[in-house]
C-alpha cells in the first residue's frame, strides 16, 4: 500500500509570495473528452516534471509526481540559511524576457525581478590592478579574433572539441603572457561558465547550436524556488520517493521506488542526463540504443557557486560584475554583485568544469580561503572576513550529478531529440537536455515538460 500523497496546496505554493502570487498562468480547463481513469506517473518534481504534471492534470489525467528529494524544484533550489536571505543554488536568471514563458508566470505572480547589466563590469589583473580602457579594448579584440580563427577549424572535423581550436589560437594570437592570461580569462568567463564545461569537453561544431529569447536577463530577489512552487499548485507530489526501476509493458507502467511500487497507464521521465547516464535508475526493457548513444554525446556540466556575505560592501557598488584574471586557468574569474538585487553585501562567485570539480573536493573553509585570496589581491588585506557563506557541489548531488547538459564532441541537437523521443505509447521523456532550442535553461525544461504532456495526450487519443 502506498503512503498518502503529499499534495502541494495553493496555500503552500504561495506561502512566500503573498496575495499577488494568487494569479497563476496555468492550464485550468480540461477538454470535452477527458481521459477519466487514465493515470500518468511523472518521475521528477523539477520544473519539467511539474510543467508536464500541471498540464496533464488540467487535461483530465490522474497524475502522480514521484520525487526522490524531500523538496520540489530539482536543480531550482533556494537557500535561506543566512538569516533568511534567498540565495539560489541552481538556476538564478530568467534569460531573455521577451517571449520567455517564465516571464509571463513571474509577472502574473507579481514576483520581483532585477535586471542584470552584464556590461557594467570591472575587471582586474592577477596583481589586482583594474583594467584600463586600452586593456579592455585589447581583450575584446582578442576574443573576437580567437572566435573568428577558431571557426575555421570546424569544417570537416565533427569530433573536434572547442578546445582543439580555441587553445592553440589563444597561444598563436597572444603577444605576451599577460595577454594570454586575459584571453583564457575571457574563454572561462564567456564560454566555460556559460556551458558549464571546459572547452575541451565541448563540441566545436555544435556547442552553441541552441536558440535564446531576446531581451534582458532577470534575477528573482525573492528566490527562484517561487517558480516550481507555483507550478506545483494542487499537484499530487510524493516527496522522498527514490525511483529504482521503470517497467514498461504492453498493458501499462510500473515504477518501483524505495517507498513502494506505483502502477499507471503512462510515465513521463524527467531525470537529468547525469542520473540517466549513471544507471542508478533501471529501465525494463533497457533504454533504446538511440538513447544510449545520445547519452554518450550529451555531457553533464558542472557550474558551482560560492556566496559570500560581508558586513559591508567594499567593492565597486555600481558594478554588476567583477572579473579576475588569474595565472591559474579558471580560478574564480567571475563574480556578481548581489548587493544590487538583494540589498545585502553579498558577492556570488562561479567556477565551472575542471576548476569547479577541483574546488568541490576541498572543505568549506579551504574554498572560502581561496576565494578570499582573490578578493584580498584585488582590494587589499584589510577587507573584512565574510560573516557567512553558501557553497554548491552539484556534481556530488545524487539526484542531479551535475548542473546542466552540453553537447560533447561528435554530438548534435539530434541527440537531444533522441533523448526526448517517446518509447512506444507509454514512456515519454522531458527535461532541459531534451530541448533542441533551449537546452540548459529553466524555460527549456518548462517547455519540454509541456511538450511531453502534449505527446501523452496524443497517445491517449490514438488509443481511443
C-alpha positions as CSV (number, residue, x, y, z in Angstrom):
1,X,0.0,0.0,0.0
2,X,1.4,3.4,-1.0
3,X,1.6,6.1,1.6
4,X,-0.8,9.1,1.4
5,X,0.2,11.7,-1.1
6,X,1.9,14.9,-0.1
7,X,-0.3,17.3,-2.1
8,X,1.1,20.7,-2.7
9,X,-1.8,23.1,-2.0
10,X,-2.2,26.6,-3.3
11,X,-1.5,28.0,0.2
12,X,1.8,26.1,0.4
13,X,2.7,27.1,-3.2
14,X,2.1,30.7,-2.5
15,X,3.3,30.8,1.1
16,X,6.3,33.0,0.3
17,X,4.7,35.0,-2.4
18,X,1.9,37.0,-0.8
19,X,-1.5,37.7,-2.3
20,X,0.0,38.8,-5.6
21,X,1.0,35.3,-6.2
22,X,-2.5,34.1,-6.4
23,X,-2.8,34.9,-10.1
24,X,-1.3,31.9,-11.9
25,X,-0.8,31.4,-15.6
26,X,-1.6,27.7,-15.7
27,X,-3.9,25.4,-17.7
28,X,-7.3,25.3,-15.9
29,X,-9.9,23.9,-18.3
30,X,-9.9,20.3,-19.3
31,X,-11.1,19.3,-22.9
32,X,-14.6,18.0,-23.5
33,X,-13.3,14.4,-24.0
34,X,-11.5,13.7,-20.7
35,X,-9.3,10.7,-20.1
36,X,-11.1,9.6,-16.9
37,X,-9.3,6.9,-15.1
38,X,-6.1,7.3,-17.1
39,X,-3.1,7.6,-14.7
40,X,0.2,9.2,-15.6
41,X,3.3,9.0,-13.4
42,X,5.8,11.8,-13.6
43,X,9.3,10.9,-12.4
44,X,10.9,14.0,-11.0
45,X,9.5,17.2,-9.5
46,X,11.8,19.6,-11.2
47,X,10.4,22.3,-13.5
48,X,10.0,20.0,-16.5
49,X,8.1,17.4,-14.4
50,X,5.9,19.9,-12.7
51,X,5.1,21.6,-16.0
52,X,4.1,18.2,-17.5
53,X,2.1,17.2,-14.5
54,X,0.2,20.5,-14.3
55,X,-0.8,20.4,-18.0
56,X,-1.8,16.7,-17.8
57,X,-3.9,17.3,-14.7
58,X,-5.6,20.2,-16.5
59,X,-6.4,17.9,-19.4
60,X,-8.2,15.4,-17.1
61,X,-5.5,12.9,-16.4
62,X,-4.9,11.5,-12.9
63,X,-1.2,12.4,-12.2
64,X,1.2,11.4,-9.5
65,X,4.7,13.0,-9.3
66,X,7.4,10.9,-7.8
67,X,10.4,12.9,-6.4
68,X,13.5,11.5,-4.7
69,X,14.3,14.7,-2.8
70,X,12.5,16.0,0.2
71,X,11.6,19.1,-1.8
72,X,10.3,20.1,-5.2
73,X,12.3,22.1,-7.8
74,X,15.1,19.8,-8.8
75,X,18.0,22.0,-9.9
76,X,16.0,25.0,-9.0
77,X,16.7,25.4,-5.3
78,X,16.9,28.4,-2.9
79,X,18.9,28.5,0.3
80,X,17.8,30.7,3.2
81,X,20.3,29.7,5.8
82,X,21.9,33.2,6.1
83,X,19.2,34.9,8.1
84,X,16.5,34.1,5.6
85,X,18.3,35.7,2.7
86,X,17.2,33.9,-0.5
87,X,20.3,32.6,-2.4
88,X,19.7,30.5,-5.5
89,X,21.8,27.3,-5.6
90,X,20.9,26.3,-9.1
91,X,19.1,28.4,-11.6
92,X,19.4,32.2,-11.0
93,X,18.2,34.0,-14.1
94,X,15.2,34.2,-16.2
95,X,17.0,34.5,-19.5
96,X,15.6,36.8,-22.2
97,X,12.4,38.3,-21.0
98,X,10.8,38.7,-24.4
99,X,8.7,35.7,-25.3
100,X,10.0,33.6,-22.4
101,X,7.1,31.7,-20.9
102,X,8.6,32.1,-17.5
103,X,8.3,35.9,-17.8
104,X,4.6,35.6,-18.0
105,X,4.4,33.4,-15.0
106,X,6.7,35.7,-13.0
107,X,4.8,38.8,-14.0
108,X,1.3,37.3,-13.3
109,X,2.6,36.1,-9.9
110,X,3.9,39.6,-9.1
111,X,7.4,38.4,-8.3
112,X,10.1,41.0,-8.0
113,X,12.7,41.0,-10.8
114,X,16.1,42.6,-11.1
115,X,17.8,43.1,-14.4
116,X,21.5,42.2,-14.7
117,X,23.5,44.6,-16.8
118,X,26.4,42.4,-17.9
119,X,28.3,45.4,-19.4
120,X,28.7,47.0,-16.0
121,X,31.8,45.1,-15.2
122,X,35.1,45.9,-13.5
123,X,38.0,43.6,-14.4
124,X,41.2,43.0,-12.6
125,X,44.5,41.5,-13.5
126,X,46.3,38.8,-11.5
127,X,48.1,41.6,-9.5
128,X,44.8,43.2,-8.5
129,X,45.2,46.2,-10.9
130,X,42.0,47.1,-12.6
131,X,41.8,47.1,-16.4
132,X,42.2,50.4,-18.1
133,X,40.3,51.2,-21.4
134,X,43.2,50.0,-23.6
135,X,43.4,46.6,-21.9
136,X,39.6,46.2,-22.1
137,X,39.6,47.0,-25.8
138,X,42.5,44.6,-26.4
139,X,40.6,41.8,-24.6
140,X,37.5,42.4,-26.7
141,X,39.6,42.4,-30.0
142,X,41.5,39.3,-28.9
143,X,38.3,37.3,-28.1
144,X,36.8,38.3,-31.4
145,X,39.9,37.2,-33.2
146,X,40.0,33.9,-31.3
147,X,36.4,33.3,-32.2
148,X,36.9,34.1,-35.9
149,X,40.0,32.0,-36.3
150,X,38.6,29.1,-34.3
151,X,35.5,28.9,-36.6
152,X,37.8,27.7,-39.4
153,X,38.7,24.6,-37.6
154,X,35.1,23.2,-37.7
155,X,35.0,22.2,-41.4
156,X,35.3,18.5,-41.8
157,X,36.1,17.7,-38.2
158,X,32.8,17.0,-36.4
159,X,34.6,15.2,-33.5
160,X,36.8,18.1,-32.6
161,X,36.4,19.8,-29.3
162,X,36.2,23.6,-28.9
163,X,39.4,23.4,-27.0
164,X,41.2,21.8,-30.0
165,X,40.6,25.1,-31.9
166,X,40.4,27.8,-29.2
167,X,43.5,27.0,-27.1
168,X,46.0,26.9,-30.0
169,X,44.6,30.1,-31.4
170,X,45.0,31.7,-27.9
171,X,48.6,30.7,-27.9
172,X,49.0,31.9,-31.5
173,X,47.4,35.3,-31.1
174,X,48.6,36.3,-27.6
175,X,51.6,38.7,-27.8
176,X,52.6,38.4,-24.2
177,X,51.9,36.2,-21.1
178,X,49.6,38.9,-19.8
179,X,47.5,38.9,-23.0
180,X,47.4,35.0,-22.9
181,X,46.0,35.1,-19.4
182,X,43.5,37.7,-20.3
183,X,42.3,35.6,-23.2
184,X,42.0,32.5,-21.1
185,X,40.0,34.5,-18.6
186,X,37.7,35.6,-21.3
187,X,37.3,32.0,-22.5
188,X,36.4,30.9,-18.9
189,X,34.0,33.7,-18.1
190,X,32.3,33.9,-21.5
191,X,32.3,30.3,-22.7
192,X,33.1,27.7,-20.0
193,X,30.8,29.4,-17.4
194,X,28.0,29.7,-20.0
195,X,28.1,26.0,-20.9
196,X,29.3,24.6,-17.5
197,X,32.2,22.7,-19.1
198,X,35.8,23.0,-20.2
199,X,36.3,24.0,-23.8
200,X,38.0,20.6,-24.2
201,X,34.6,19.0,-23.3
202,X,32.5,21.0,-25.8
203,X,31.7,20.2,-29.4
204,X,33.5,22.6,-31.7
205,X,30.7,22.5,-34.3
206,X,27.6,22.3,-32.0
207,X,28.4,23.7,-28.6
208,X,26.3,26.8,-29.3
209,X,23.6,25.4,-31.5
210,X,20.6,26.4,-29.4
211,X,18.4,29.4,-29.5
212,X,17.6,32.1,-27.0
213,X,14.9,34.6,-26.3
214,X,15.6,38.3,-26.8
215,X,15.6,40.8,-24.1
216,X,17.1,41.2,-20.6
217,X,18.1,38.6,-18.0
218,X,16.5,39.0,-14.6
219,X,17.3,37.7,-11.1
220,X,14.4,36.9,-8.8
221,X,15.4,38.5,-5.5
222,X,12.7,36.6,-3.6
223,X,14.1,33.3,-4.7
224,X,13.8,31.2,-7.9
225,X,12.0,28.5,-5.9
226,X,8.8,30.5,-6.2
227,X,8.6,29.2,-9.8
228,X,8.4,25.5,-9.0
229,X,6.2,26.3,-6.1
230,X,3.7,27.9,-8.4
231,X,3.9,25.1,-10.9
232,X,3.2,22.5,-8.1
233,X,0.0,24.1,-7.1
234,X,-2.6,21.4,-6.5
235,X,-0.5,18.5,-7.7
236,X,-0.1,15.1,-6.0
237,X,3.6,15.1,-5.3
238,X,5.2,12.2,-3.4
239,X,8.4,13.5,-1.9
240,X,11.3,11.3,-0.7
241,X,10.3,8.6,-3.2
242,X,13.5,7.4,-4.8
243,X,12.8,5.7,-8.1
244,X,14.7,2.5,-8.7
245,X,13.0,0.8,-11.7
246,X,10.7,1.9,-14.5
247,X,9.0,-1.1,-16.1
248,X,7.2,-0.7,-19.4
249,X,4.7,-3.4,-20.5
250,X,2.1,-3.5,-23.3
251,X,-0.7,-3.0,-20.7
252,X,0.9,-0.3,-18.6
253,X,3.7,1.0,-16.5
254,X,5.1,0.1,-13.1
255,X,7.6,2.4,-11.3
256,X,9.3,0.9,-8.3
257,X,10.5,3.3,-5.5
258,X,12.1,2.8,-2.1
259,X,8.6,3.6,-0.7
260,X,6.7,1.0,-2.8
261,X,5.5,0.5,-6.4
262,X,3.1,2.6,-8.5
263,X,1.1,1.4,-11.5
264,X,-0.1,3.7,-14.2
265,X,-1.0,3.8,-17.9
266,X,1.9,6.0,-18.9
267,X,5.0,7.7,-17.5
268,X,7.0,10.9,-18.1
269,X,10.6,10.6,-17.2
270,X,12.4,13.8,-16.4
271,X,15.7,12.6,-14.9
272,X,18.8,14.7,-15.6
273,X,21.4,13.4,-18.0
274,X,23.8,12.7,-15.1
275,X,21.3,10.4,-13.5
276,X,20.3,8.7,-16.7
277,X,24.0,8.0,-17.5
278,X,24.7,6.7,-14.0
279,X,22.4,3.7,-14.3
280,X,21.0,4.3,-10.8
281,X,17.5,4.1,-12.3
282,X,16.9,0.8,-14.2
283,X,14.7,0.6,-17.2
284,X,12.9,-2.6,-18.1
285,X,13.3,-3.1,-21.1
286,X,16.6,-1.2,-21.2
287,X,16.8,2.2,-22.9
288,X,17.0,2.1,-26.6
289,X,20.3,2.1,-28.4
290,X,19.5,5.6,-29.8
291,X,19.0,7.0,-26.3
292,X,22.2,5.3,-25.0
293,X,24.2,6.7,-28.0
294,X,22.7,10.1,-27.3
295,X,23.7,10.0,-23.7
296,X,27.3,9.3,-24.8
297,X,27.3,12.5,-26.8
298,X,25.4,14.8,-24.4
299,X,27.6,15.7,-21.4
300,X,26.6,16.8,-18.0
301,X,28.3,20.0,-17.0
302,X,29.1,21.5,-13.6
303,X,28.7,25.1,-12.6
304,X,29.2,25.7,-8.9
305,X,28.5,28.8,-6.8
306,X,30.1,30.4,-3.8
307,X,28.1,33.1,-1.9
308,X,30.0,35.3,0.5
309,X,28.1,37.6,2.8
310,X,30.1,40.5,4.3
311,X,29.5,43.1,7.0
312,X,29.5,45.8,4.3
313,X,30.2,46.5,0.6
314,X,33.9,47.1,-0.2
315,X,33.8,46.5,-3.9
316,X,32.6,48.9,-6.6
317,X,29.0,49.5,-5.6
318,X,27.6,50.2,-9.1
319,X,29.3,47.2,-10.8
320,X,27.0,44.3,-11.7
321,X,30.0,42.0,-12.4
322,X,33.6,41.7,-11.3
323,X,36.2,39.8,-13.4
324,X,39.5,38.4,-12.2
325,X,42.4,37.3,-14.5
326,X,44.4,34.5,-12.7
327,X,47.7,33.0,-13.8
328,X,45.9,29.7,-12.9
329,X,43.3,28.9,-15.5
330,X,39.7,29.3,-14.3
331,X,40.5,30.4,-10.7
332,X,37.4,32.4,-9.6
333,X,37.2,34.5,-12.8
334,X,33.6,35.7,-12.5
335,X,31.8,37.5,-9.6
336,X,28.4,39.1,-9.3
337,X,27.5,42.0,-7.0
338,X,24.2,40.8,-5.4
339,X,24.0,43.9,-3.2
340,X,22.2,45.4,-6.1
341,X,19.4,42.9,-6.2
342,X,19.2,41.8,-2.5
343,X,20.2,45.0,-0.7
344,X,22.7,42.9,1.3
345,X,26.5,42.9,1.0
346,X,26.8,39.6,-0.9
347,X,29.1,38.5,-3.7
348,X,28.5,35.5,-5.8
349,X,31.4,33.7,-7.4
350,X,31.3,31.0,-10.1
351,X,33.5,28.0,-11.0
352,X,32.9,25.7,-14.0
353,X,34.3,22.5,-15.4
354,X,37.6,21.2,-14.0
355,X,38.1,24.1,-11.6
356,X,34.7,23.5,-10.1
357,X,35.5,19.8,-9.6
358,X,38.8,20.7,-8.0
359,X,37.2,23.2,-5.7
360,X,34.4,20.8,-4.8
361,X,37.0,18.4,-3.4
362,X,38.1,21.0,-0.8
363,X,36.3,21.6,2.5
364,X,34.3,24.8,3.0
365,X,37.0,26.7,4.8
366,X,39.5,26.0,2.1
367,X,37.1,27.1,-0.6
368,X,36.3,30.4,1.2
369,X,40.0,31.0,1.8
370,X,40.9,30.5,-1.9
371,X,38.2,33.0,-2.9
372,X,39.3,35.5,-0.2
373,X,42.8,35.3,-1.6
374,X,41.5,36.7,-4.8
375,X,39.5,39.4,-3.1
376,X,42.4,40.4,-1.0
377,X,44.7,40.5,-4.0
378,X,42.2,43.0,-5.6
379,X,41.0,45.0,-2.6
380,X,43.8,44.6,-0.1
381,X,44.4,42.6,3.1
382,X,42.3,44.9,5.2
383,X,38.9,43.8,3.8
384,X,36.6,42.1,6.3
385,X,36.1,38.3,6.6
386,X,32.8,37.1,5.4
387,X,30.1,36.6,8.0
388,X,28.5,33.8,6.2
389,X,28.8,31.6,3.1
390,X,26.9,29.1,1.0
391,X,28.6,26.6,-1.3
392,X,27.2,24.3,-4.0
393,X,28.6,21.0,-5.2
394,X,26.2,19.9,-7.9
395,X,28.3,17.1,-9.3
396,X,28.0,15.4,-5.9
397,X,24.2,15.8,-5.7
398,X,23.0,12.2,-6.3
399,X,19.7,13.5,-7.8
400,X,21.5,15.7,-10.4
401,X,25.1,14.6,-10.8
402,X,25.9,17.9,-12.4
403,X,24.4,21.3,-13.2
404,X,23.1,21.1,-16.8
405,X,23.8,19.5,-20.1
406,X,26.1,20.4,-23.0
407,X,26.9,19.0,-26.5
408,X,30.1,17.0,-26.4
409,X,32.4,16.4,-29.5
410,X,30.5,14.2,-32.0
411,X,27.2,15.3,-30.6
412,X,24.4,17.5,-32.0
413,X,20.9,18.6,-31.4
414,X,19.7,15.3,-33.0
415,X,21.0,13.6,-29.8
416,X,18.8,15.9,-27.7
417,X,15.8,14.9,-29.9
418,X,16.7,11.3,-29.4
419,X,16.8,11.8,-25.6
420,X,13.4,13.4,-25.7
421,X,11.7,10.8,-28.1
422,X,8.9,8.7,-26.7
423,X,9.4,5.0,-26.3
424,X,6.3,3.4,-27.7
425,X,3.0,4.8,-26.5
426,X,3.6,4.6,-22.8
427,X,7.0,6.2,-21.9
428,X,7.8,9.8,-22.5
429,X,10.8,12.0,-21.7
430,X,11.4,15.6,-20.8
431,X,14.0,17.8,-19.2
432,X,16.3,20.6,-20.3
433,X,18.6,18.2,-22.0
434,X,15.8,17.1,-24.4
435,X,15.2,20.7,-25.6
436,X,16.7,21.3,-29.1
437,X,16.3,25.0,-28.9
438,X,16.6,25.9,-25.2
439,X,18.7,23.3,-23.5
440,X,20.5,24.1,-20.2
441,X,17.7,26.6,-19.2
442,X,14.7,26.6,-16.9
443,X,12.5,27.7,-19.8
444,X,13.8,24.8,-21.9
445,X,12.9,22.4,-19.1
446,X,9.4,24.0,-18.7
447,X,8.7,23.8,-22.5
448,X,9.9,20.3,-22.7
449,X,7.5,19.2,-19.9
450,X,4.6,20.8,-21.7
451,X,5.7,19.1,-25.0
452,X,5.8,15.7,-23.2
453,X,2.3,16.3,-21.8
454,X,1.0,17.0,-25.3
455,X,2.6,13.8,-26.6
456,X,0.9,11.8,-23.7
457,X,-2.4,13.3,-24.6
458,X,-2.0,12.4,-28.3
459,X,-1.0,8.9,-27.4
460,X,-4.2,8.6,-25.3
461,X,-6.3,9.9,-28.2
462,X,-4.7,7.3,-30.6
463,X,-5.7,4.6,-28.2
464,X,-9.4,5.5,-28.1
